[in-house]
């Protein structure tokens, strides 16, 4: 565990050094500061619209950050030949993979916390309410979703040689799941034969990232969701993350490393 945490700390320090987070946070802050002027108009609908835009930007920013950060972890180690002294410590390949995952996930969690704190403070200062429990649930589910995406990206980085290709494919898959994943079962019912069976199989096989989207709850102030559902969603995400990491480990174990 100490080796995994040591590798994870490298990923966290990398996020601090790179400019990705700062650029995305500044863009989000500009939209959120726009949210701070909504009470000028005394219109609830404007407030909700701006909150929706801000939260959408947070989701897009964190998805891009998680994918880009995870996509370059192992390829940079392999390209720079730094994987060999790392494995000679000795550190096993599974410890390297888990360390890279933990580093990316914790770094994304810290960035996500900054986004949500900034959004919550400005929203509370203008709307005079702070649904803290709803924000905690939204933050946690969002972070669990990022665990799935991070594990998927790490697996892809071991199957595809170019980080850009891996990042593009994972982004397309993630956005596709978020937009149409929940509708595949309805489409499968309308299809017949092998096409319907394949569509239904895809629906049950993919990780449903839309389960973790609580933007509507925050936008419309619907209050907290049952904690039992939050626990089930967490277990669901943990299972998919474990499966994706297992696939990554199997690919990493078979990968030939040439010095």
Number of C-alpha atoms within 10 A of each C-alpha: 9 9 15 20 17 15 22 24 17 15 25 20 12 16 20 13 11 11 11 15 18 14 12 19 20 11 14 22 19 12 17 23 16 15 23 20 14 21 13 8 10 10 10 13 12 14 22 18 13 21 24 18 16 24 22 14 19 21 18 14 20 23 22 17 23 24 27 22 26 29 30 18 21 21 19 13 13 14 9 10 14 13 19 16 10 15 13 9 9 10 16 14 16 17 18 23 24 22 23 28 24 23 27 31 26 19 25 26 22 13 20 24 16 13 23 16 13 16 23 17 13 19 20 14 11 15 13 8 12 15 14 13 12 19 21 14 18 22 21 18 22 23 23 23 25 28 26 25 26 30 31 25 31 33 25 24 26 23 14 15 11 14 24 15 14 25 24 16 16 24 20 12 16 22 16 12 19 17 12 13 20 16 11 17 18 13 13 19 12 8 15 9 8 9 11 18 14 12 18 18 14 15 21 13 10 13 21 21 23 17 16 22 15 20 19 13 15 18 16 14 14 12 13 17 14 9 10 9 10 17 12 11 18 17 13 16 24 16 14 21 22 14 15 22 23 16 18 23 21 15 16 21 14 9 11 8 11 7 8
